[in-house]
Amino acid sequence: MPALETRLNELEKSASQPGFWDDTRNAQAVSREMASARSDLDSWRDVESRTESLEELAEMAIEENDESLADSLRDDNQELLSRIKKMEFAVQLSGEYDEQPAILSIKQGAGGVEAQDWVEMLLRMYVRWADTRGFKNAVLESTVGEEAGLKSATLQIEGRYAYGFLKSERGVHRLVRLSPFDADHMRHTTFALVEVLPQPEDHDTSIEIDSDDLRIDTFRAGGHGGQNVQKNDTAVRITHLPTNIVVSVQNERSQLQNRAVAMRILTARLLDLQMQEVEAERVKLKGAHVSPEWGRQVRSYVLHPYQMVKDHRSGFETADASGVLEGDLDGLLEAYLLHAVGAVSEA
């Protein structure tokens, strides 16, 4: 807490300097950091105060041999420990973009209609997780499957540490179940690829996109027919020529809206690419071998012949597969992040 108080004092001193608002972007960034630091400091002070009060009440109950407070003290202590655990865990999310919103994309792998249904199941899982944490979320784009489910979907999740928590989800997710699309009710294994990107803030100048580097194509939005099919070229496809990154968006009603969403996703992809290049250079200089996670099977969800979800990196597993698919991801997320911190410490 002393380090947090020192940092807040530094920020407040900076904000009080003449001409602070001359650089609007920097001023906004400092203001946001100050707000976060104040919130964290208030939380830790509240925990400190509640701990002292709980200790005093426990001492009083012991002195007066009053057992009537035992259950209440036990419950309060458990609640306080749970809160402290979450706050201590959040301290570990110290990456440059960990506090940022996240853009999460899901794409079908092998498995046809089964894989498309799996994409939709994963999308629902992440939406439920975000809702549970009170994070604002919205589907930026999705492509509907031919028979069921989705071929792909991109979800924006806004909330403090959204990217820090969800960056562990990047990779291949494997589903094993009795397929509802198989007349013989055979067991199927299918895959989906999850990509997680940090969403840069408006003041972030680390990513600059030259309009000459873009090829922008428009086309008619697809669908299953009827009134939902656009009769105008509202869908947008943006190709970033230097990197050959392609982003297509067709969910919004206007071409202008689709273009804005596509640029937001493109900027996030370029930032992620920049982060990968920096990490690759760091690993090269350090001389350590780090196996790539992109394209690896990171987690299995087994619904038949038994129920289990297992993360293959941290080793964490749970029999509550239904709960996980309903958005109860915190155990998996925390186990992976603690595993990642340990791996970095040993390297």
N, C-alpha and C positions, 0 to 999 in steps of 0.2 A: 504493500500500500504506500510506503514512503516514496517509491519510484514513481507511482502514479500521481501522487501529490506534486512531486517535483516537475513532472512533465506537464501537468495542468498549469502550474505556476508559470512555466516557460511559455506556454501557449497564450495565457492571459496577458503576459508581459508583451508578447509579440503583437497581440490584438490591440493593445493600448497605444502602440506607437503611431505617431502622426503619419498619414499617408498609407495606413494599413489597407484601406479599401481602394487604393489606386490600382492595385492588381486584383481585380475582382475574382478571378479564378483561384488564385492562391488564398485570398481572404475567405472564400467559401470553403475551401479545403481545410483551412485552419479552424474555421468555425465548426465544421462537422466533427473534426477531431476533438475539439474542446467539449462539444456536446456528449460525445461518446465517453471521454475521460470523466466528465462530471457524473454521468450515469453510472459508470463502473465504480467510481469513488463513493457515490451515495449508496450503492448496493453493498459494498464491503463495509461501510460504516454502519449500515443497518444490521448486517449480519453480526458485526462486532457488538453492537448494542443489545441485540436479541440474545447473543451468547452470554453476555454478562448478566442479563436479567434472568435467564434460565438457570445459571449457576447459583445466583442468589436465592431463587425460589427453591432449588434443590437443597441447598444448605439449610434453609429454613425448615423444609419438610423433614430433613434428617434430625435436626435439633429438637423439633417438636414431636418426632416420631409419628408424623401424619402420613399414613399410607393412602389416604384418599386422593392425593395428587399424583400417585405413581403412574397411572395410565396416561394422564394428561401430559406429564413430564416426558414420558417415553415417546408419545406421539409428536410432541413439539421438537424433541431432540432429533427424531428421525426425519422430520420435515426440514429441519435446519441442516442436518448432514447432507441430505439430498440436494439442497440448494447450494451448499458450499461445493459439493462435488461438481455440479454443473458450472459454477463460476470458475473453479480451478481448471476445469477442462477447457473453457472458453479462452483462458489465458494462453493455452498452447496454440491457438489459432492466430499465429503472429506473422503469417505470410503477407507479402505486400498487398495482395488482393483478397485475402481471406474474408474481410468484412464486406466485400462487395456483393451485389446481387448476382445471381447465377443464370446462365442460359443453358438449359439442358436439352439435348437432342437425342431422340431414340430412333433407331433404324432397324428394320427387319433383317434377320439373317436367314439361314437355311430353314426351310419348313413351310413355305407357301402360306396358305390361309392360316395355318396354325401359328406361324411366326407373326403374321399381321395381328392376330388376336393377342399375342404375347406383348406386342408393342402397346396396344391399347390398355392391357392390364398394368404394364409398367407405368404408363402415363397416369393412370388413375392412382397408383400407389404413391407416386411423387406428389400429385395434387393433394392427396389425403394427408401426406406427411407435412406439406407446407401449410395446409389448413389447420392442422393440429398445433403447429407452432405459431399460428397467427401471422404467417407470412403471406403477403399479397402475391397472387400468381395468375398468369394468363397464358393461354395457348397462342403462341405467335404464328405458327403455321402447322398444318397437318395435311397428309395425303391419304385419302380414304382407300381401303383395300377393295378388291373386286367383289368379294363375297362377304367379308366381315373384317372387323378390326381396322388397323391403320398400317400403311406401308412405312410411314415416318411421322414424327411429331416433334415440335420444338416448343419448350415450355420456359417461360421467364418467371423466376422466383425472386421476389424482392423482400429482403429482411436482413438484419445484421448477421453476418457470418454465413449467409446462404451459400456462397461459393466455398468457404472454408469447410463447411460440413459436407457438401455434396461433391467435392472434387474426388472423394473416394469412390464415387459411383462409376467413374470412367472405365470402360472395358466391356467385355462380353458377358452377358447374363444368360444363363442356361435354364430352361424350364423342362421338367420331366413330369408328364401327367397322362391320364387317359383322355385322348382327344375327343371333344364334343363334336368334332367335324368328321370323325371316322365312324362309318356305319358299323364297323366291327368292334368299335370301342377298344382299339389297340393302344398300347402305350407309345407315346411320341416324345422325342427330344427335339427341342427347337431353341433357337438363339436370337438374341437381339443385341445390338451394339449401342451403348450409351456414351454420349460425349458431353462433357461438362466444361463450360467456358465462363470466365469471369466477365461481367459486364462493366466496361470502363465507365467512369463517371464523366459527366459533360466537361469537367475542367481538365480531364486527363489529356495531356498533349503528347504522350508517348507514341500514339498511333496517329499518323497523318496520312490521309488517303488522297492521292492526286487523281482528279477526275479523268485525266488522260490515261490512267491505268485501268479504267473501268470500261467494260462493254456491257451495255444495258439493253436487254431484249424484253419485249412485252409479248404476251400471248393470252389466249382465252382461258380463263379458269375452268378446270374440269370439275366433274361431279357425277352423281348417279342420274342426272337428268331432271326434268321438271323445272320449277321456278328457280331452283338454286344454281342453275347453270348460267354463267354470265354471257351475255351476248356481245360484250365489248372486251377489248384486250386489256383487262385490269391486272392480270397476273404479271409479276416481274421476275426476271432472272438477271442477276448481276454476276459478272465474271471479273475477278481481279486478275488481270493479265500477268503480272510478274510472278504470282504464286499459283495461278490457275485454280484458285478457290472459287467455287460456284455456289451461290445462294439463290434459291427460288422461293417466292412467297406468293400465295394466291388467296389467303383467307379473308383479307379485308375487301371492302366493297369498292374501293377506289384504287386506281393505279398509284396515286400519290401516297396513300397509306401503306400499300404493299411495298413501295420503294423505301419508305422510311423504316419499316420493320426489317427489310432485307439489309439495309445499311447498318442497322444496329447489330444484326447477327454477323455480318461481314467484319465489322470492327472488332467484335468479340473473338472471332476466329483468328484475325490477324494478331490480336494481343496474345492469344494462346500460342500461336506459332512463334511469336517473339519470346515468350516465356520458355518454350521448349528449346529454342536455340541457345538461350542463356544457360539453361540447365545442362545442355549437351556440352557447352564450352567449359562449364564448371567441372563436370565429370571428367572431361578430357584433361584438364589441368591437374585435377586431383589424382588421375590415374586409376580411379575405381571403375569396376564393371557394374553397371546397373542394367538389368534386363528390362526391355521396354514393356510397359503395361498395355499400350494400345493394341487391341486385337486379341488380348489374352482373355481366357475365361476367368473372371474374377469372382463370380458367385454362382451357386447352383440353388435352384428352387425345386425341390422334389415334392410332388403332390401324390404320387403313387409309385410303389406299393406302400410307402410310409410317408409321413410329412416331416420335412426338414429343410431348413435354409442354412447353407454353409458358405462363409466367405473363405475362399481358398488362400488368401494372403495372410489374414490374421488368425485363421483357424477357428474363429467364432462360429458357433452354430446354435440353432434353436429349433425346437419341434413345433413352434407356433407359426407355421407357414402362413396360415390364414391371417394372423395378426400382422405379419410383415407386409403382406399384400394389401392390407387395409391401412398401411402407412406407418406402422410401428417399426421405424428404422433406427431409432436412436442407439440401441445396443450394437447393431452392426456398424454404424457410423463411428461410434466412440471406440469400438474395438480396433477398427482399421487405423484410425488416427493415432491411437496410442501405440499400435504396432509400427506405424510409419515413423513416429518420433523415436522409438527405440532403435529402429534400423538406421536412422540418421546418426544417432548417438554412437552406434557401434562402428560406423563407417570411418 
